[in-house]
Amino acid sequence: MEAHDAAVAGISSRVRSFFERQKPFRIYHGSTNSTRPSQYHRENIVDIRGLTHILKVDKERETVLTEPNVSMDALVNETLKYGLVPPVVMEFPGITTGGGFSGTSGESSSFRYGFFDRTVNWIEMVLANGEKTIASREEKMDLFWGAASSFGTLGVVTLLEIQLIKARKYVQLTYYRLESMSSVLQQISKSMQDESIDYVDGIVLKKNLFIVCTGRVVDELPIGLKIQKFRRAKDPWFYLHAKKVTSRTAGPVIEAIPLLDYLFRYDRGAFWMGSYGFRYFLAPFDWLSRYLLDEYLRTRTLYHILHASGLSREYIVQDVAVPFDACKEFVDWLEDNFGYYPLWICPISQRGKLSTSPRSLFLQTRQECLPDVLMNFGVWGPGPSNRQKFVEVNRSLERKVQDLGGQKWLYAHAYYNEDEFWTIFNRDEYESLRKKYHATYLHSIWQKVRTDSDVLVRDISYKWLRCWPLRGFYGLYKAIVGGDYLLLEDKRLAID
């Protein structure tokens, strides 16, 4: 703890200097799983890249004490040594514990456990005035639940205690091939009520073709059950495999997947977004190409390429959630207005097992009638190259989700104007927290997550790289040589 306390003292001093000048700062992790343009430069950051340590795994209490810049794969690899695993593990191994808490992160176990922040017991936090404090479900509850999904706009989380559960060796996964949204909702609802089911999600292959995946964690397997892996270069991408095995038979297909392979099954190819890279470069999309290029087709590298090339401004990467009874209408609307597949679906409880926890600090009272469980849709694909059309497509998605009584997760491009944003999220409670905990000088959550359609990071030196395919090759080159891809150089102008 001495090294941790020393690092936190340095962070507190840095934050205090911003507070004294009333100058807003941004929390810098050194990597990202967001597609928003970078706005980091050395003068406006609190650097927490060094907070990458797991301090303690308590096997008796089934908890882990972790710093916020610990990645999900590092966390899982450590807790598995004790026969334990986090209840909610985000599917991309580079997502961090702090990012999962301060952002909005859910996965196929979230129908039961809720968002990742619902598995956190307490946090250590440097407030916006530089003071260090502890917040939990019992102590400073307002700060604890307010910091969750607040995107670092109340202070800097420096330590988290996460509740764990017992791990098993395999996930026994059942694939169902279905042909209507009504049958999908029926299967998912049935699986959610089955206490033996630990994971539920699905893939929309086209408007009337779906795959629902339900998993049970087990140590022992039935004799003859196939074991399928997904982490090696020679293994298939998960979504392609699910599509293939379900096309062979009308009935359910059952396989056993090693736990780590299941948890990070979508890392290779970033679900299916990696396939668009082959399309961009006019390259063959086959097993050999995926095998040979595997090193560059995992999520950490793909995010590097996406940001270094600037292509993050041309791809729609949005997660939204709508009530179950709106799912059919939403799929029809996506067919008419977006038209690309696959889509990801995943039921998510907003509270999880903590039934007394708030749904969200920011939700307006008028939305409290929403059901606890919503259907998350991952809407990911290429957008229009014309900037105005790109913004309008994203705006139309925001409006449709709002019309259906749903929610949009704010990790990606958000184009709400300020008045519109605060009709969706609870400004009064949020501003009250900011005042109480000295954070009024920081960027608000709207300022933090918005993507200004006119004022973006402007690349002054490399305008010639905007043309196809040079920008793609440039992004690939930057990923190969490595280094920091978010901290802006002097020759690039960041707009706060």
Secondary structure, DSSP 4 states (H G I P E B T S, - for coil): -HHHHHHHHHHHHHHHHHHHHT---EEE-S--S--SPP-B-GGGEEE-TT---EEEEETTTTEEEE-TT-BHHHHHHHHGGGTEE-SS--SSTT-BHHHHHHTT---TTHHHH-SGGGGEEEEEEEETTS-EEEEESSSSHHHHHHHTTSTTSSEEEEEEEEE-EE--SEEEEEEEEESSHHHHHHHHHHHHH-TT--EEEEEEEETTEEEEEEEEEESS--TTPPB---SSTTSPPHHHHHHHHHTS-SS-EEEEEEHHHHHTTTTBTTTTTHHHHHHHTT---SHHHHHHTGGGSBHHHHHHHHHHHTGGGTEEEEEEEE-GGGHHHHHHHHHHHT----EEEEEEESSTT-TTS-S-TTB-GGGTTS-SEEEEEEEEEE--SSHHHHHHHHHHHHHHHHHTT-EE-TTS-B---HHHHHHHB-HHHHHHHHHHTT-TTSPPHHHHHB--SS---EESS-GGGGSTTHHHHHHHHHHHH-S-SSB--TTEE---
